[in-house]
Amino acid sequence: MMPTPAQTEARRVVIADVGDREQGESIVLERLTALPGVELIGVESSQRLWRVFHEKYGFCIVPRAGNDPRGTSQWWYRGATHVARTGAVMLTEPGEMHITQRMERPARHYWIVELEPALLATAASELGISAPPHLRMAQSYSPRVFGAFCRWQQSFDDPDSLRQQSGLAEAIRVLFEECGEQRPNVRHARGADGLRAARDYLHAHFRESISLQTLASIAGVSRFHLVHAFARTYGVPPHRYQNYLRIADAQRQLRAGLPAAHVDAGFADQSHLTRHFKRIAGMTPGEYGALHLRAVR
């Protein structure tokens, strides 16, 4: 039996919550249940001068705040000193040391994602890159890299595992394209026929929890190629396409007179349905149902 969304719901699990509370500092370490090999570190109001030996790949993202220079730091890595400002993605690899030498003023907020070396090696192999993958720079100001990581971050609180997996795949693909010593060499395999097969699978199973690997296997391409190619062909990535199918199903149920509280279109819960319904339809399920109820009277 195919698992239901509730059984495979993506969650954030707090591993540790530390930091100097008296100084207003917070450091939270988390894991995402839908993404083995990924750990998140959220940092608030920290003035620490970090000295870290990295056993994993690490990516530190400092959110933009307009032209606000707060969060500017000077750090040492691979024998050179670098200056990181808001909008940067700092890149570190296993076996390397980084030392924060100076912070101009305390960073209000930044977050770090750490990836197990095996995870990135597998990704590199799927993208036609020899392992171990190597990043040719210490930090990036590429809007594509920054944007991909920030879009992925927006999925962290979403119970949709396909969204989280797609976001990570896209972030890794863009990272290698912009910062990798080798660029991806993606094989298109089954091409359009494979993408149609993946789309047809979504139509047949949109209420179920579907992994990115399942769709990639059906399409006959890598996970990293699938997300990009699917969006290019059908307008949106697979997880958003699935949500549109779910909302269309919810609308059919509401037009048939089913109360909003009883609608089941595959979302994790009622709040998950309402959030996506309002984003796509511009109103809540209850408002949509009431509108159509008045229209048939």
matplotlib code that plots the C-alpha trace (Angstrom):
import matplotlib.pyplot as plt

x = [0.0, 1.3, 2.0, -0.3, 1.0, 0.6, 2.8, 5.7, 5.2, 8.4, 9.3, 12.0, 13.5, 15.4, 18.6, 20.1, 19.1, 22.1, 23.6, 24.1, 20.5, 21.6, 23.2, 20.2, 22.1, 20.3, 21.9, 19.5, 20.6, 17.9, 17.4, 14.8, 13.1, 12.6, 16.3, 18.8, 22.3, 21.2, 21.5, 20.5, 21.9, 20.0, 21.9, 20.4, 22.3, 25.6, 28.9, 31.0, 34.3, 34.0, 36.8, 35.5, 37.1, 34.6, 33.8, 31.0, 30.2, 28.9, 27.0, 26.4, 23.7, 23.3, 19.9, 19.8, 18.5, 18.4, 21.6, 22.0, 25.7, 25.0, 26.5, 29.6, 32.4, 36.0, 37.0, 40.0, 39.8, 42.4, 45.2, 43.3, 41.1, 37.6, 34.9, 31.3, 28.4, 24.7, 23.7, 26.8, 26.9, 30.0, 31.3, 33.3, 34.5, 35.3, 38.9, 39.1, 39.3, 37.6, 38.3, 36.1, 38.6, 36.3, 32.6, 31.9, 28.7, 26.7, 24.7, 21.0, 20.4, 22.0, 21.6, 24.0, 23.2, 25.6, 25.6, 27.2, 30.1, 28.3, 25.2, 27.1, 29.2, 26.0, 24.7, 27.9, 27.8, 24.2, 25.3, 28.3, 30.9, 33.7, 33.8, 34.7, 33.2, 35.3, 34.1, 36.5, 35.7, 35.3, 32.1, 29.6, 27.6, 25.8, 22.1, 21.3, 23.1, 21.7, 18.2, 18.2, 19.3, 16.7, 13.9, 14.9, 14.9, 11.3, 10.3, 11.7, 8.4, 6.3, 5.2, 5.6, 8.6, 8.7, 9.0, 12.0, 13.7, 13.1, 14.5, 17.7, 18.2, 17.8, 20.2, 22.9, 22.5, 22.9, 25.8, 27.8, 26.9, 28.1, 30.8, 32.0, 35.4, 33.5, 30.2, 27.3, 27.1, 23.5, 22.3, 18.8, 18.0, 14.4, 13.7, 10.2, 8.7, 10.2, 8.9, 5.4, 5.6, 6.5, 3.7, 1.2, 2.3, 1.6, -1.9, -2.6, -1.2, -1.4, -3.1, -0.2, 3.2, 5.7, 9.4, 11.6, 13.6, 10.4, 9.6, 13.2, 13.2, 9.9, 11.3, 14.6, 16.7, 18.6, 16.7, 18.7, 17.8, 14.1, 13.3, 14.8, 13.5, 10.0, 9.7, 11.0, 8.5, 5.4, 5.9, 6.5, 8.6, 7.0, 6.0, 4.1, 2.5, 1.2, -0.2, -2.1, -3.6, -4.6, -6.2, -8.2, -9.4, -10.3, -12.3, -14.2, -15.2, -16.2, -18.3, -20.1, -21.2, -18.7, -17.9, -14.4, -13.6, -14.2, -12.2, -9.4, -7.1, -3.9, -2.6, -1.1, -3.8, -6.4, -4.0, -1.7, -4.7, -5.8, -2.4, -1.9, -5.6, -5.4, -2.1, -3.4, -7.1, -6.9, -9.4, -9.9, -11.6, -14.6, -14.9, -14.7, -17.3, -19.7, -19.2, -20.3, -23.1, -24.6, -24.1, -26.3, -29.2]
y = [0.0, 3.5, 5.5, 8.4, 12.0, 11.9, 8.8, 10.4, 14.0, 16.1, 17.5, 19.6, 17.9, 19.9, 18.1, 20.9, 24.3, 26.2, 29.7, 32.4, 33.3, 36.1, 37.8, 37.1, 34.5, 31.4, 28.5, 25.8, 22.5, 20.6, 17.7, 17.4, 13.9, 14.0, 14.7, 12.2, 13.6, 17.2, 19.2, 22.9, 25.4, 28.6, 31.4, 34.5, 37.6, 35.9, 37.7, 34.5, 34.3, 30.8, 28.3, 25.2, 22.1, 20.9, 17.2, 17.9, 20.4, 23.6, 26.5, 29.6, 31.9, 35.5, 36.8, 40.1, 43.2, 45.8, 47.9, 47.1, 46.2, 44.4, 41.0, 41.8, 39.5, 38.7, 35.1, 32.9, 29.8, 27.9, 30.4, 33.5, 36.1, 36.8, 39.4, 38.1, 40.5, 40.0, 38.2, 35.9, 32.1, 30.9, 27.6, 25.1, 21.6, 18.5, 18.5, 22.3, 24.8, 28.2, 31.0, 34.1, 36.9, 39.8, 40.8, 44.4, 44.1, 41.1, 39.3, 39.4, 36.1, 33.6, 29.9, 27.1, 23.9, 20.9, 18.1, 14.7, 14.1, 10.9, 12.9, 15.4, 12.7, 10.9, 14.2, 14.8, 11.3, 11.9, 15.1, 13.6, 15.1, 13.0, 12.4, 13.9, 17.1, 20.3, 23.9, 26.3, 29.3, 30.1, 32.2, 33.3, 36.3, 34.7, 35.6, 32.2, 30.4, 32.7, 32.5, 28.7, 28.2, 30.7, 29.1, 25.8, 27.3, 28.4, 24.7, 23.8, 24.3, 22.7, 19.1, 18.4, 16.1, 16.4, 20.2, 19.9, 17.3, 19.3, 22.4, 20.6, 19.1, 22.5, 24.2, 21.5, 21.7, 25.5, 25.3, 23.0, 25.1, 28.3, 27.2, 23.7, 22.9, 20.8, 21.8, 19.2, 17.0, 16.0, 13.2, 13.8, 10.1, 9.6, 13.3, 14.4, 10.9, 10.5, 13.9, 13.0, 9.7, 11.6, 14.1, 11.2, 9.6, 12.8, 12.9, 9.3, 9.6, 13.3, 12.6, 10.5, 11.4, 11.0, 11.1, 13.0, 9.7, 8.0, 10.6, 10.6, 6.9, 7.0, 9.8, 8.0, 11.0, 12.2, 14.0, 17.2, 17.2, 16.3, 19.4, 21.8, 20.1, 19.6, 23.3, 24.3, 22.0, 22.4, 25.8, 24.7, 22.1, 18.7, 19.6, 22.7, 20.8, 18.3, 21.1, 22.5, 19.1, 18.8, 22.3, 21.4, 18.3, 20.3, 22.8, 19.9, 18.6, 22.1, 22.7, 19.4, 20.8, 19.1, 21.3, 22.7, 20.9, 17.5, 18.1, 15.6, 16.3, 14.8, 17.7, 16.9, 18.7, 21.5, 24.3, 22.9, 22.8, 26.3, 27.8, 26.5, 27.0, 30.7, 31.1, 29.5, 30.4, 33.7, 32.7, 30.1, 26.8, 28.0, 31.2, 29.2, 26.8, 29.6, 31.4, 28.4, 27.6, 31.1, 30.7, 27.6, 29.0]
z = [0.0, -0.9, 2.3, 3.0, 3.3, 7.1, 7.3, 5.3, 6.4, 6.3, 9.7, 11.3, 14.3, 16.9, 17.9, 20.1, 21.2, 22.6, 22.7, 25.3, 26.2, 28.5, 25.5, 23.3, 21.3, 19.9, 18.0, 17.0, 15.3, 13.4, 11.0, 8.2, 8.2, 4.5, 3.8, 5.3, 5.4, 5.9, 9.1, 9.6, 12.0, 12.6, 14.3, 15.9, 17.3, 17.6, 18.1, 18.3, 16.4, 15.1, 14.7, 13.0, 11.4, 8.8, 8.5, 6.0, 3.2, 4.8, 3.3, 5.3, 4.0, 5.3, 4.3, 2.5, 4.3, 1.5, 1.7, 5.4, 6.0, 9.3, 9.5, 7.6, 8.7, 8.0, 7.8, 7.0, 4.8, 2.7, 3.5, 2.5, 4.2, 2.8, 3.6, 3.7, 3.5, 3.4, 0.3, 0.4, 0.5, 2.3, 1.0, 3.0, 2.3, 4.4, 5.8, 5.9, 8.8, 8.8, 11.4, 11.8, 12.4, 12.9, 12.8, 12.1, 14.1, 15.3, 12.6, 13.3, 11.6, 9.4, 8.7, 7.8, 6.0, 6.4, 3.9, 4.4, 1.9, 0.6, -0.2, -2.4, -3.9, -5.0, -6.4, -8.3, -9.8, -11.0, -12.6, -14.4, -12.0, -10.7, -6.9, -4.6, -5.9, -5.4, -5.1, -6.7, -4.5, -0.8, -1.2, -3.8, -4.4, -7.4, -7.3, -8.7, -5.8, -3.1, -4.6, -4.9, -1.3, -0.1, -2.0, -0.5, 2.9, 2.4, 2.2, 5.6, 7.5, 4.7, 5.4, 1.7, 1.4, -2.5, -2.1, 0.2, -2.0, -5.1, -3.4, -2.3, -5.8, -7.4, -4.9, -5.5, -9.3, -9.3, -6.8, -9.1, -12.2, -10.6, -8.1, -9.0, -10.4, -12.9, -14.4, -14.5, -17.6, -17.5, -19.8, -21.0, -21.2, -22.2, -22.8, -23.4, -23.1, -19.6, -18.5, -19.7, -17.8, -14.6, -15.2, -15.9, -12.6, -10.7, -12.3, -11.2, -7.7, -6.8, -3.4, -2.3, -0.9, -3.8, -3.6, -6.1, -6.6, -7.7, -10.3, -11.5, -11.9, -13.9, -16.1, -16.6, -15.6, -12.5, -9.8, -10.5, -14.2, -13.5, -11.4, -13.9, -17.0, -15.6, -14.7, -18.2, -19.9, -17.7, -16.1, -12.5, -10.7, -9.8, -6.2, -7.3, -10.2, -7.7, -5.5, -8.5, -9.1, -5.4, -5.4, -8.6, -6.8, -3.7, -5.9, -7.5, -4.0, -2.9, -6.0, -5.3, -2.0, 0.4, 3.5, 3.5, 6.7, 5.0, 1.8, 1.4, -1.6, -0.2, 1.9, 5.3, 7.2, 6.9, 7.5, 4.7, 2.4, 3.3, 2.8, -0.7, -1.7, -0.8, -2.6, -5.8, -5.8, -4.0, -1.3, 1.4, 0.8, 2.9, 0.8, -2.4, -1.3, -0.1, -3.4, -5.4, -3.1, -3.7, -7.4, -7.6, -5.6]

ax = plt.figure().add_subplot(projection="3d")
ax.plot(x, y, z, "-o")
ax.set_aspect("equal")
plt.show()
